[in-house]
């Protein structure tokens, strides 16, 4: 191979390299765009966006009407913190309230279950073992979770309704019913973002 052929090869390689630079840059841009587009197209991303109203630090008041669970009723105050879980695939809430009704501390994890096409909430608390598992959907502007579990030889049904009531405010109410009895308000919670 003569020197002219070598120069032509080197020149050809350089020209191809220089011509490919804009293509390489365009491919890098598209690759950089893919994670954002893939993030938006991720199953459950839109559903998890809907529950981001929980994010932040909150002060709250729990009002307990008189009931078999709380014969004297009463009010507790507390703080909860909500942040995104790994990859934005969940919300992690920690909470702690105190007052005449008791001292309650817990962890709540909310996620979207694509298979069930429903929200799942896993609640861990200081006054019960294991986790309470709830299934939820938006009903209008309210996020409604339901669960049922055996208690005192019967079935206890719980329904939690939470909605944002304004900028930086939300209300959550928990209702309970034994067997097929009518629901009764268990607790009314008002929260204000710090």
C-alpha positions as CSV (number, residue, x, y, z in Angstrom):
1,X,0.0,0.0,0.0
2,X,1.4,3.3,-1.0
3,X,1.5,6.6,0.9
4,X,-1.3,8.1,-1.2
5,X,-3.6,5.2,-0.3
6,X,-2.8,5.6,3.4
7,X,-3.5,9.3,3.3
8,X,-6.8,8.7,1.5
9,X,-7.8,6.1,4.1
10,X,-6.9,8.4,7.0
11,X,-8.7,11.2,5.3
12,X,-11.8,9.0,4.7
13,X,-11.8,7.9,8.3
14,X,-11.5,11.5,9.5
15,X,-14.3,12.7,7.2
16,X,-16.6,9.9,8.4
17,X,-15.7,10.7,12.0
18,X,-16.4,14.4,11.5
19,X,-19.6,13.7,9.6
20,X,-20.7,11.4,12.4
21,X,-20.2,13.9,15.2
22,X,-23.5,15.7,14.6
23,X,-25.2,12.3,14.4
24,X,-23.5,11.2,17.6
25,X,-24.6,14.4,19.3
26,X,-28.2,13.9,18.1
27,X,-28.2,10.3,19.4
28,X,-26.9,11.5,22.8
29,X,-29.7,14.1,22.9
30,X,-32.3,11.4,22.1
31,X,-30.8,9.1,24.7
32,X,-30.9,12.0,27.2
33,X,-34.6,12.5,26.2
34,X,-35.5,8.9,26.6
35,X,-35.2,8.7,30.4
36,X,-37.6,11.7,30.7
37,X,-40.0,10.2,28.2
38,X,-39.6,6.7,29.7
39,X,-40.2,8.2,33.2
40,X,-43.5,9.7,31.9
41,X,-44.5,6.5,30.2
42,X,-43.6,4.3,33.2
43,X,-46.6,2.3,34.3
44,X,-48.2,4.0,37.3
45,X,-46.4,7.3,36.8
46,X,-49.6,9.2,36.1
47,X,-51.3,7.6,39.1
48,X,-48.4,8.4,41.4
49,X,-48.4,12.0,40.2
50,X,-52.0,12.2,41.5
51,X,-51.0,11.5,45.1
52,X,-48.2,14.0,45.2
53,X,-50.5,16.4,47.2
54,X,-49.3,14.4,50.2
55,X,-45.7,15.5,49.8
56,X,-44.1,17.7,52.5
57,X,-44.2,18.3,56.2
58,X,-47.7,18.6,57.9
59,X,-49.1,19.5,61.2
60,X,-52.4,17.7,61.9
61,X,-55.2,17.4,64.4
62,X,-57.1,14.1,64.9
63,X,-60.6,14.5,66.3
64,X,-62.1,11.3,67.7
65,X,-65.9,11.2,68.3
66,X,-67.1,9.1,71.3
67,X,-67.3,5.5,70.1
68,X,-66.7,2.0,71.4
69,X,-63.1,2.4,70.4
70,X,-62.7,5.8,72.2
71,X,-65.5,6.1,74.8
72,X,-64.4,9.6,75.8
73,X,-63.5,10.8,72.3
74,X,-60.8,13.5,72.2
75,X,-58.2,15.3,70.2
76,X,-54.6,14.5,69.4
77,X,-52.1,16.6,67.5
78,X,-49.3,15.4,65.4
79,X,-46.8,15.8,62.6
80,X,-46.3,13.7,59.5
81,X,-43.8,13.8,56.7
82,X,-44.3,12.5,53.2
83,X,-41.6,11.9,50.6
84,X,-41.2,10.0,47.3
85,X,-40.0,6.5,47.6
86,X,-37.3,4.9,45.3
87,X,-37.8,5.9,41.7
88,X,-40.9,7.8,42.5
89,X,-42.8,4.5,42.6
90,X,-44.2,5.1,46.1
91,X,-44.9,7.7,48.7
92,X,-43.5,7.1,52.2
93,X,-45.4,8.9,55.1
94,X,-44.2,8.8,58.7
95,X,-46.5,10.1,61.3
96,X,-46.7,10.6,65.1
97,X,-49.5,12.0,67.2
98,X,-50.1,12.4,70.9
99,X,-52.9,13.5,73.1
100,X,-55.6,12.2,75.4
101,X,-56.6,9.5,73.0
102,X,-53.1,8.0,72.9
103,X,-49.7,8.0,71.4
104,X,-49.7,6.8,67.8
105,X,-46.6,6.4,65.6
106,X,-46.5,4.8,62.2
107,X,-45.4,4.4,58.6
108,X,-47.6,4.5,55.6
109,X,-46.4,3.4,52.1
110,X,-48.6,4.1,49.1
111,X,-48.0,2.7,45.7
112,X,-49.8,1.9,42.4
113,X,-50.4,-1.7,41.7
114,X,-50.6,-1.9,37.8
115,X,-51.9,-5.5,38.0
116,X,-54.9,-4.6,40.2
117,X,-55.2,-1.1,38.7
118,X,-55.5,0.3,42.2
119,X,-53.5,2.1,44.8
120,X,-52.2,-0.1,47.7
121,X,-51.4,1.3,51.1
122,X,-49.4,-0.5,53.7
123,X,-49.8,0.9,57.2
124,X,-47.4,-0.1,60.0
125,X,-48.2,1.2,63.5
126,X,-46.9,1.1,67.1
127,X,-50.2,-0.4,68.4
128,X,-50.6,-3.4,66.1
129,X,-48.4,-6.1,64.6
130,X,-47.7,-6.6,60.9
131,X,-49.2,-4.3,58.3
132,X,-52.7,-3.1,57.5
133,X,-53.2,-3.5,53.7
134,X,-55.7,-1.1,52.0
135,X,-56.8,-0.9,48.4
136,X,-57.8,2.5,47.0
137,X,-59.1,4.5,44.0
138,X,-59.9,8.1,43.4
139,X,-63.6,8.8,43.7
140,X,-64.0,12.2,42.3
141,X,-61.4,14.4,44.0
142,X,-61.1,12.1,47.0
143,X,-58.6,9.2,47.4
144,X,-60.6,6.4,49.1
145,X,-58.9,3.4,50.6
146,X,-60.8,0.3,51.9
147,X,-59.7,-2.7,54.0
148,X,-61.3,-5.5,55.9
149,X,-59.9,-7.8,58.5
150,X,-61.1,-10.2,61.3
151,X,-61.5,-8.7,64.7
152,X,-63.3,-10.0,67.8
153,X,-64.8,-12.9,65.8
154,X,-66.3,-10.6,63.2
155,X,-65.1,-8.6,60.2
156,X,-64.0,-5.0,60.7
157,X,-64.4,-2.8,57.6
158,X,-62.4,0.4,57.3
159,X,-62.8,3.2,54.7
160,X,-60.5,6.1,54.6
161,X,-61.4,9.2,52.5
162,X,-58.7,11.9,51.9
163,X,-58.9,15.0,49.8
164,X,-57.0,18.3,49.4
165,X,-59.3,21.1,50.6
166,X,-57.1,24.0,49.5
167,X,-53.5,25.0,49.0
168,X,-51.6,23.3,51.7
169,X,-54.6,21.8,53.5
170,X,-56.2,18.4,53.5
171,X,-58.9,16.4,55.3
172,X,-58.9,12.7,56.0
173,X,-61.7,10.7,57.6
174,X,-61.6,7.1,58.7
175,X,-64.9,5.2,59.0
176,X,-65.4,1.8,60.5
177,X,-68.1,-0.9,60.5
178,X,-68.4,-4.3,62.2
179,X,-69.9,-7.0,59.9
180,X,-72.7,-5.4,58.0
181,X,-73.5,-2.6,60.5
182,X,-73.6,1.0,59.2
183,X,-70.3,2.9,59.1
184,X,-69.4,5.2,61.9
185,X,-66.8,8.0,61.9
186,X,-63.7,6.7,63.7
187,X,-61.5,9.8,63.3
188,X,-61.5,13.2,61.5
189,X,-58.1,14.5,60.6
190,X,-57.3,18.1,59.4
191,X,-53.7,18.8,58.2
192,X,-51.9,21.9,57.2
193,X,-48.6,22.0,55.3
194,X,-45.7,23.6,57.1
